[in-house]
Structures are given as C-alpha cells and as structure tokens.
C-alpha cells in the first residue's frame, strides 16, 4: 500500500514542477523553445570566445632597420710626382717630373746624363730628391752657386759665396743693403772674382767694422 502511494506521489512532483515552470515562462512571455534557443546561442558565443582566447597570438615580426653593406675602402692615397729643376753640367737641363722616392742620379738621368766636364764628385747622387728643389751639377773647377735662402731670408747651408751670390742673397747679410749689395756685384764683374774675404774692403761702403761683422758669414 505504501509503495503505491510513494509511486503516485513521486510521479506527481515532476509534473507539478514542470507545470509550474511553464506557468513562469508564460508569465514572462518567454517560450520554452525561445529559452532553449537563447541558451544555445549563448553557448555558441561562449564557445567561440573560448576558442579564440586559447589560440596562440600570431608571431610578431621584428622590423629591423635596413643596413646597406658597403665594401671597405681599399683605395690608398699615392704620392704625386716629384718636380725637380736640374741645372748645370747635364745634357738637357730643365724641369723634370720623377716618381716619388727618386734620387739625384734619377734626376740626372732624366736630364740626359752628365756632360764630359761635369764634376760628379761635387754632387751627392744618392740623395733623395725633394719636390720643388733644384739639383745643380757644377763643372770641373766651378764653384757651385749657394743654396737659396730660407723662409726667413737666412742662408740654410754655410757662409755666402761672394763670387756666386746675387744681390738678393747678399742683402740677407747683416749691414748689407741694396746699394752695398749692388756694389759687391759690380766690383766682382769689373775686377773678377774675390780671392779673399778681405777683398771686400775694396768695395764702396765696406770698412773694417763691417768686414769684421761679415768675416764669418761669407766665403770665396
């Protein structure tokens, strides 16, 4: 007896709940199918969101600055030619261009070589040629001209040769002005080369005091 009552009451409870649920849905204006459809749509949306969020983000491509490869500069700066003036006892005196590092012998060869009366021993043929310089080859018995004065007007190499210096070079000596320098040149042209330094006393404008100041600065 009790078993039958339990079965009857058990079957009635779900029916009452279902009926109550339908009443609530009818009261809210939402049908069972609409509710099921809404739940299905919500499930799809949630599933899509979950699927998208679980995917690994696309790799980010690092943008590196474009660097152009340039070949190393292999060019080397080469020295220009050496320009030298060759004068004196050579076959073809003149200005010649020589390769860097050339020697005096190269300058002489570029001038056609030495003449028969050249005093080769008076020239250092092994010396390196300096750009813009002069190579002078004296003849046998000739006194070579003095080197040109330096930037400050002073003579770079030893005393001034009274028999070879021009008026401009003589004016670099102390106490020698244009007039005295011209007088020395004139005396040399009229009377020949000086044989001693004391011969300057014969030049107009030079006395004992001036000669004493010049004695160590000139030669013959």
C-alpha positions as CSV (number, residue, x, y, z in Angstrom):
1,X,0.0,0.0,0.0
2,X,2.7,2.4,1.0
3,X,4.6,1.6,-2.1
4,X,1.8,2.6,-4.4
5,X,1.3,5.8,-2.6
6,X,5.0,6.6,-2.9
7,X,5.0,5.9,-6.7
8,X,2.0,8.1,-7.2
9,X,3.4,11.0,-5.2
10,X,6.8,10.6,-6.9
11,X,5.3,10.9,-10.3
12,X,3.2,13.9,-9.4
13,X,6.1,16.0,-8.1
14,X,7.8,16.4,-11.5
15,X,4.5,17.1,-13.2
16,X,3.8,19.8,-10.8
17,X,7.3,21.3,-11.2
18,X,7.0,21.2,-15.0
19,X,3.6,22.8,-14.8
20,X,4.9,25.5,-12.5
21,X,7.9,26.1,-14.8
22,X,5.7,26.5,-17.8
23,X,3.5,28.9,-15.9
24,X,6.5,31.1,-15.1
25,X,7.6,31.1,-18.7
26,X,4.2,32.0,-19.8
27,X,4.1,34.8,-17.3
28,X,7.3,36.3,-18.5
29,X,6.4,35.9,-22.2
30,X,9.3,33.6,-23.0
31,X,8.5,30.3,-24.6
32,X,10.4,27.1,-24.0
33,X,11.8,27.0,-27.5
34,X,13.0,30.6,-27.2
35,X,14.7,29.9,-24.0
36,X,16.4,26.8,-25.4
37,X,17.5,28.8,-28.5
38,X,18.8,31.6,-26.3
39,X,20.8,29.1,-24.2
40,X,22.1,27.5,-27.4
41,X,23.2,30.9,-28.8
42,X,24.9,31.8,-25.6
43,X,26.7,28.5,-25.6
44,X,27.9,29.1,-29.1
45,X,29.2,32.6,-28.2
46,X,30.9,31.4,-25.1
47,X,32.5,28.5,-27.1
48,X,33.7,30.9,-29.8
49,X,35.2,33.2,-27.2
50,X,37.0,30.4,-25.5
51,X,38.3,29.1,-28.8
52,X,39.6,32.5,-29.8
53,X,41.3,33.1,-26.5
54,X,43.0,29.8,-26.4
55,X,44.7,30.3,-29.8
56,X,48.3,31.5,-29.6
57,X,48.7,35.1,-30.7
58,X,50.3,35.5,-34.2
59,X,54.0,35.9,-34.2
60,X,55.2,39.5,-34.2
61,X,57.7,40.1,-36.9
62,X,60.6,42.2,-35.7
63,X,61.2,45.0,-38.1
64,X,65.0,45.6,-38.3
65,X,66.5,48.7,-39.9
66,X,67.8,48.1,-43.4
67,X,71.5,48.2,-43.4
68,X,73.3,48.5,-46.7
69,X,76.5,46.6,-46.8
70,X,79.3,48.8,-48.1
71,X,82.6,47.4,-49.4
72,X,85.6,48.6,-47.4
73,X,87.6,51.4,-49.0
74,X,90.6,49.8,-50.4
75,X,91.9,52.8,-52.2
76,X,95.2,54.2,-51.0
77,X,96.5,57.6,-51.3
78,X,99.5,57.7,-53.5
79,X,102.1,60.5,-53.5
80,X,102.2,62.6,-56.6
81,X,105.2,63.0,-58.8
82,X,108.3,64.9,-57.7
83,X,109.1,68.0,-59.7
84,X,112.8,69.0,-59.7
85,X,114.8,71.6,-61.6
86,X,118.1,70.1,-62.9
87,X,120.7,72.6,-63.9
88,X,124.5,72.8,-64.6
89,X,126.6,70.2,-66.4
90,X,123.8,68.0,-67.7
91,X,122.9,67.3,-71.3
92,X,119.3,68.6,-71.1
93,X,118.8,71.0,-68.2
94,X,115.3,71.8,-67.2
95,X,112.3,70.9,-65.0
96,X,111.5,67.2,-64.8
97,X,108.9,65.0,-63.1
98,X,110.1,62.0,-61.3
99,X,108.4,59.2,-59.3
100,X,108.2,59.6,-55.5
101,X,111.4,58.4,-53.8
102,X,113.7,59.3,-56.8
103,X,117.4,60.0,-56.2
104,X,119.6,62.7,-57.6
105,X,121.0,60.1,-60.0
106,X,117.5,59.6,-61.4
107,X,117.1,63.4,-61.9
108,X,120.5,63.5,-63.8
109,X,119.4,60.6,-66.0
110,X,116.1,62.3,-66.7
111,X,118.2,65.3,-67.9
112,X,120.2,63.2,-70.4
113,X,123.1,62.4,-68.1
114,X,126.3,64.3,-67.2
115,X,128.3,66.3,-69.7
116,X,132.0,65.4,-70.1
117,X,133.1,68.4,-68.0
118,X,130.7,67.7,-65.1
119,X,132.2,67.4,-61.6
120,X,130.2,64.3,-60.5
121,X,132.1,64.2,-57.2
122,X,130.7,67.5,-56.1
123,X,127.1,66.2,-56.1
124,X,125.6,63.5,-53.8
125,X,124.0,61.3,-56.5
126,X,122.4,59.1,-53.8
127,X,120.5,61.9,-52.1
128,X,116.7,61.7,-52.3
129,X,115.1,64.4,-54.5
130,X,112.8,66.8,-52.7
131,X,109.8,68.1,-54.6
132,X,110.3,71.7,-55.8
133,X,114.1,71.6,-55.3
134,X,117.0,72.2,-57.6
135,X,119.8,69.8,-58.5
136,X,122.9,71.7,-59.7
137,X,125.8,69.8,-61.2
138,X,128.9,72.0,-61.3
139,X,131.6,71.7,-63.9
140,X,135.1,70.8,-63.0
141,X,136.8,73.8,-61.3
142,X,133.5,75.6,-61.0
143,X,132.3,76.9,-57.6
144,X,128.6,75.8,-57.3
145,X,126.1,78.5,-56.5
146,X,125.0,78.9,-52.9
147,X,121.7,77.3,-51.9
148,X,118.7,79.7,-51.9
149,X,117.9,81.5,-48.7
150,X,115.4,80.0,-46.2
151,X,111.9,81.4,-45.5
152,X,113.3,83.9,-43.0
153,X,115.9,85.2,-45.5
154,X,118.8,83.4,-43.8
155,X,121.2,81.1,-45.6
156,X,120.5,77.5,-44.8
157,X,123.8,76.0,-45.6
158,X,127.0,77.7,-44.5
159,X,128.6,81.1,-45.5
160,X,127.5,83.0,-48.5
161,X,129.9,82.6,-51.5
162,X,130.9,86.2,-52.5
163,X,131.7,85.0,-56.1
164,X,128.3,83.3,-56.7
165,X,125.7,85.1,-54.7
166,X,123.5,87.6,-56.4
167,X,122.4,91.0,-54.9
168,X,119.3,89.5,-53.4
169,X,121.2,86.9,-51.4
170,X,123.9,89.4,-50.4
171,X,121.2,91.6,-48.9
172,X,120.4,88.9,-46.4
173,X,123.8,89.6,-44.7
174,X,123.9,92.0,-41.7
175,X,124.7,95.6,-42.7
176,X,124.4,94.9,-46.4
177,X,121.6,96.9,-48.1
178,X,120.6,97.2,-51.7
179,X,123.3,99.7,-52.5
180,X,126.2,97.8,-50.9
181,X,125.0,94.5,-52.4
182,X,124.9,96.1,-55.9
183,X,128.4,97.5,-55.3
184,X,129.7,94.0,-54.4
185,X,128.3,92.5,-57.6
186,X,129.6,95.5,-59.7
187,X,133.1,95.0,-58.2
188,X,133.1,91.3,-59.0
189,X,132.0,92.0,-62.6
190,X,134.7,94.6,-63.1
191,X,137.6,93.1,-61.3
192,X,136.9,89.4,-61.4
193,X,136.2,87.0,-58.5
194,X,137.2,87.8,-55.0
195,X,140.3,85.9,-53.9
196,X,140.0,86.6,-50.2
197,X,137.3,87.9,-47.9
198,X,139.5,90.9,-47.2
199,X,138.9,91.9,-50.8
200,X,135.5,93.4,-49.6
201,X,137.5,96.4,-48.3
202,X,137.9,97.5,-51.9
203,X,134.1,97.7,-52.3
204,X,132.5,101.1,-51.8
205,X,130.6,101.2,-48.4
206,X,132.5,98.5,-46.6
207,X,135.0,99.3,-43.9
208,X,136.9,97.4,-41.2
209,X,133.9,97.3,-38.8
210,X,131.6,95.9,-41.4
211,X,134.2,93.5,-42.7
212,X,134.6,92.1,-39.1
213,X,130.9,91.5,-38.9
214,X,130.8,89.7,-42.3
215,X,134.0,87.7,-42.0
216,X,132.4,84.5,-40.6
217,X,129.3,84.8,-42.8
218,X,131.0,84.9,-46.2
219,X,133.5,82.8,-48.2
220,X,135.3,82.8,-51.5
